[in-house]
Amino acid sequence: MQPDVSTPPRTTTGGHAWVSWLRTFAIVAVVVIHLTGNTAVSDPDRQTAVGQLAVTADFLARWAVPVFVMVSGALLLDPSRYRGPRDFLRRRALRLVPAVVVWHLVYLAYVVFLDGRETGLRVTLGQVMDGRLYTALYFFWIVLGLALVTPVLVPWVAQVSSRAVGLAGVGALSMMVLSVVTAPIRESGLIWVDTAWTWWIPYLGYYLIGYGLRDVVLRGPRLALTALVTVAGSALLVWQWARVDGLAGTIERYAPAEEYYGPVVAAVAISIFVLGRSTIRPGGLLDVLCSPTLARVGYRLGGVTLGVFAVHLLVRQAVLELPGIGGELVATSVGQLLARFAVVLVLSFALALAASRIPVVRRVF
């Protein structure tokens, strides 16, 4: 049986450790966003310590989803691991379709029986078709859509250079970036595709860029410059939240920093991807993560990130019922916010790791 093309070959040398660790860091950032977002929105001007922490953490983590998509592109668009459209689509279907179905049913049960949301069949179907049944379920539709177009892309990728693929990705991404940049002066504002089957379109650029940059390893001044872009861009995102400058309304204020295809988010995400590729390698600055022991740890953690993505929101809701750290979505203290994050992260990984060892169940983790 051929290996799943979405998963790097397991190795004790650490040669593919950067993939696993980038996935792991990205899912940690996703948990950060979903644990801090409500608190950040409740205190946008950072009048409290917990508000300052929430806004800072929320926008420092904005690179998460783009990096996930770039890692997928680096792996799935590799012609040397491609075994034809039938084999590819069969394996992707076995990996993704059960997860899409099961997690939509799980969250449907949650919103109906536990959250108390009153919704009829038509409304529910509409939310599913929009990819908005529950927070972050849209990500399943992104990876599913990109998988479906991959058999069309790989033959082209095999005939051109990595540089050409990366430039095509920049071209595709720049269309989305321009939409964000010009939003304040366009009457139409921000209008994106709004169906589950088209969620992948805005992320195609990141997908191609991931493959285009997968062999780029920077050293010396270039690596330092990339790190500077990451730090400066992240600081700009945090600062940008407090800037209004005449833009009217919350959406206009929020969008430039929040959108995953905004110019600064794109620059930070691409920089972090390159930093991960350049430093998490034997001989790199983070070569300790490539040691046999830590490479295996990264492989295990990175292998369940889709499961963590799916389950952490349910864990968050359960944690909100706990004494001390529970309560409303908006955290009231720095200690409470940090405790929630730690508990949700640990429990989500523990559940995903445990479920990944159970036959049948592991198909959706």
N, C-alpha and C positions, 0 to 999 in steps of 0.2 A: 504493500500500500504506500502511495506517495505521501510525503509529509504535507500537512496543511500549509498552503502557501502564505497564509497570514501570519504564521509563526516562524520566527527564526530558528534554525537548527540548534538544538541544545548543545552547548559546548562547555568544557571546563577551562578553556583558554581565555574566555572573556571577550572573544572577537566580536560577538553580537550583543554584548552586555549593554551597550548604549541604547539599543532598541528597548529592552526590557526596563531599564532604569528611566528612560524618558517617559514610557507609558506610566510607570509608577509615580513619578513626580507629577505628571499631568493629572492623574486621578486624584492625587492629594490636592492639587490646585482646584479641581472641580468641587471637591468637598468644601474647600475654603469658600468658594463663591456661594455655594448654597447654604452655608452656615452663617455667612456674614451679610448677605445681600439685603435681607429685611432690616437689619440693624443699620446698615449703611444708608438705605433709603429713608429711614426714620430720622436720621440726623445728618442730612447732606452737608451741612456747614460745619460739621465736626465741633460741636459745642461741648461735647463730653468726651472723656477718655475712651469709653467703649465705642463711641461714634468715630473717633479718630482711628482707632484700631480697625474697626469694621471697614471703613472706607479704604484705608490703606491696604489691608489684606485683600479686599475684594478686587481692587484694580491692579494689584501686583500679580493676581492670578489669572488675568484675562487671556493669557496666551494658551491656556489649557486645551481647549477644543481644537484650535488650529494646529497645535503640535500633535495631538492625536491623529488628525487627518493627514498631516505630513508624514508621520511614522507609517501610517497605512499605505500611503503612496510609495514610500521607500521600499516597502516589502512587496506589495501586490503588483506593482508595475514592473517588477524585475523579470525580463524575458527568460533568463536562465532558469527560473523556477516555475515558469508557465508551462502547463501540460495540455493546452488547448481549451477552447471555450466550454466544452461539455464537462470536462474534469473540474475546471475552475468554478463554474457556476454551480455544479453539484455540491462541491465542498463548501462554497460560500452559503448556499441555501441550507445545508445541514447545520451550519454554524449560526446563521442569522435568523432564518425564518422561525424556528422554534422560540428563539429569544424574543423576537418581535411579538409573536402571538401570545406567549405566556405572560410577558411583562405588561402588555396592554390589558390582559384579563385580570392580572393581579391588581393593577392600579385602578381598573374599573371597579373591582370589588371594593377596593379601599375607599374610593370617592363616594360610592353608593352606600355602603354599609357602615363605614367608620367615620368618614368625613361629613356625611350627612348631606352631600350635595344633591339637590333635587334636579334631576335631568331625565328627559325622556329618550326614547330610542333614537329619534331623529337628531336631537342635539348631540347625543353621545357619538353617533356615527359621523356627524360633522366634525366633532373634535378629533376623532381618530383620523379622518381624512385630511385634517389640517395638521396632523402631527402634534396636537396640543392637548391630548387627553390629560396629561399631567406634566409638570415641569421636567424638562430634559429628555422626555421620551423621543423628541424629535431626532436625537442623536442616532437612534437605531435606524431611522429612515435615511439619514445622511450616509451611513456606512453601507446600507443596503443599495441605495441608488448608485453610489460610486462603484460598488461591486458589479452592478449590472452593465455599466459602461466600460469597465476594465477590459473585457475581451475585444472591444473596439480600439482601445488605446494601446494595448500591448504590442500588436504588430507594427504600429507606427513608432513606438518607443524603441523597438528592436532595430529600426532602420536609421535612426537619427542619434545624435550625441546626447549625453546627459545635459550638456549646456543648452541644447535646443529645447529639450523638454522643460528645463527650468525657466527659460525665457518665455515659452508658451504659457507656463504657469503664472509668471509675472504679468503677462498680458491679460490673462483671464482674471487674475486677482485685482488688477488695476481698474477694471470695470466696476467692481464692487467698491473699491476705495474711492473712486471718483463720485460714486453715488452718495457716499457718506459726506465727502468733502463739500459737495455742491448742494447738499440738502437745505442749508439755511437760505439759499437764494432761489430755490426751485419751489414753485407752488405745490407740486405734488408731494414734496417731502420724501420720506423713506418708504418705499413700497417694494417689498420683496415677494418672491414666490411664496404662495401660501397654501400649498397642498403637500401632503406627506410624500408623494412621489416626485416632487420637484425640490425638496429641501436640499438635495445634494448639489444643485447647480451653483450656488454662491461659493461652495467649498472646492470646486474643481481646481481652481488656481492653487490652493494649498496642496491638494493631492499631487499635482504635477511637480510643484516645487519640491516636495518631499523626495521624489525620485531624483530630480535634478541636483539636489544638494547632498544626497546620501553618501557620496564618496569624498565630499569636501572636508578636508582636515586642515584647520588653520593653526599656525604657530606664531610665536613672537608678537611683533607689533600688530599684525592682523587679528590675532586672537584677542589681544588687549583692546583693540578698537571695537571688536564685536561685543566684548563684555561691557564697554563703555556705552554702546548703543542700547544694550539691555537695561543698564542701570538708569541712564538718562531717560529712555523711553518710558520705563516703569514709573519713574518720578513724575514725568509729564502727565501720565494717565491719572495719577492720584491728584495732582494739582488741577487738572482739567475739570474735574468734577465740581470744584468750587467756583469755576469761572462761568459767568452767565453772559456778560458782554452784549447785552441787548437781545439775545436769543429768547424767544418767548416760549414759556412752558417747560414742563418737566422733560418731555420727550426730547426736545431739541437740546436741552442741557445735558441729558444723559447719554444720548446717542454717540457723540464723537468719542467718548472714552469707553463706552460699553460695547459697541458693535464689534464683533469678531473680525470684521473685514474693514474696520477703520484703519487709517494710515499708520497710526502709532502702534495699535495692537498688532498689525501685520508686521511691522518692523521688529517689535519685541519678540513675537512668536518665531519669526524666521531666525533671529539672532540666537534665541534659546535653543532652537533645533541645531544650529551649527555649533554652538558651544557644547551641547551634549555630545554631538558626534565627534568633536575635536578633543574633548577632555576625558570622556569615558572610553578609554582605549588603553591597551598595554603601552606604557611609556607616556601616557598623557597625564595631565594634572590630577585626574581622578582615577588613575589606574588601579587604586585600591578596590574600586567597585568591580574590577575585572578579575580579581583573584578568584580561584576556583570556588571558594565558599560563598563569597558575596555575589559572584555571577549566578550561582544556583539560586540564591535568595532572590535576586532580581528577576530571574526567569520565572520563579513561582509567583512572585507578586505581580509582575507584568502580565502573566498569563491569566489573571483573574480580574483585570481592570474593568472589563465589560460587565462582569457580575457586580463589582463594587459600584460601578456607575448606575446599575439598575436598582440595587438594594439600598443604597445609602440614604435615599430620601425617606424610605419607610423606617429605617433605623432612626433618622432624625426625628420623625414624628413620635416614635416610641420614647426617645430620650427626652422629648419635651414633656412627657408625663412623669418623669423622675423627680423626686423631691430634691430641692436645692438647686440643681442646674436646669430644671424644667421650667415650664411656664409658657409665656407667649413667644412667638417667633422672634420678636425683638429682644435681644439680650439687654439686661439692666446693669451689668458690670463686666469689666474686663475678665475677671476670674470666671464668671459664668460662661462667657463666650469661649474662652480657651478650654474650659472643661467640656463643653458641648462638642467642640471640634475634636478633642482627643478621644472622647468616648465614641462618637460617631465613626471616626476613622478606624479605630481599633476594632470595633464590633463589625463594621462593614467588611473589612478585610478578613476577619475571623470567620464570618458567615460564608463569604465567597470561597475562601480556602477550604472550609469544611465541605461545602456543597460541591466543589470541584472534584472531590474524591468519591462522590456518590454516583453510581451508574444512572443514566437517564437524566437525573437532576443536573448533572454537570453540563449538559448540552445548552442550558440557558444561563450558565455562569462562565 
